[in-house]
Amino acid sequence: TGRRLSELVTLESKAKVADMLGPAPVGPMPRKFEINHRLPNGGEAAFVYSAYRCAVGGPTVATGRDLTALAQLQQRLIESQRLADEHFLRLR
């Protein structure tokens, strides 16, 4: 059996899940939500969800995208900038 999405996310993201799956206007534009999932190793993974309300009183369809690769790339960029700054200061 499956598990509820609210059981898979961090405490801070539970309210976002409730908002995402709660009452919302029907329309072609998705609502965006950044939600953190709990990992089995105790860590967290960031996801961005797009949620669509299918019909008045109907279900919500939510699709998520794992942002782990983007977060790792941002971390590498920050580290590269730090190293470049250190190198520049040594050259002065």
Rosetta blueprint (number, residue, H / E / L):
1 T L
2 G L
3 R L
4 R L
5 L H
6 S H
7 E H
8 L L
9 V E
10 T L
11 L H
12 E H
13 S H
14 K H
15 A H
16 K H
17 V H
18 A H
19 D H
20 M H
21 L H
22 G L
23 P L
24 A L
25 P L
26 V L
27 G L
28 P L
29 M L
30 P L
31 R E
32 K E
33 F E
34 E E
35 I E
36 N E
37 H E
38 R E
39 L L
40 P L
41 N L
42 G L
43 G L
44 E E
45 A E
46 A E
47 F E
48 V E
49 Y E
50 S E
51 A E
52 Y E
53 R E
54 C L
55 A L
56 V L
57 G L
58 G L
59 P L
60 T E
61 V E
62 A E
63 T E
64 G E
65 R E
66 D E
67 L L
68 T H
69 A H
70 L H
71 A H
72 Q H
73 L H
74 Q H
75 Q H
76 R H
77 L H
78 I H
79 E H
80 S H
81 Q H
82 R H
83 L H
84 A H
85 D H
86 E H
87 H H
88 F H
89 L H
90 R H
91 L H
92 R L
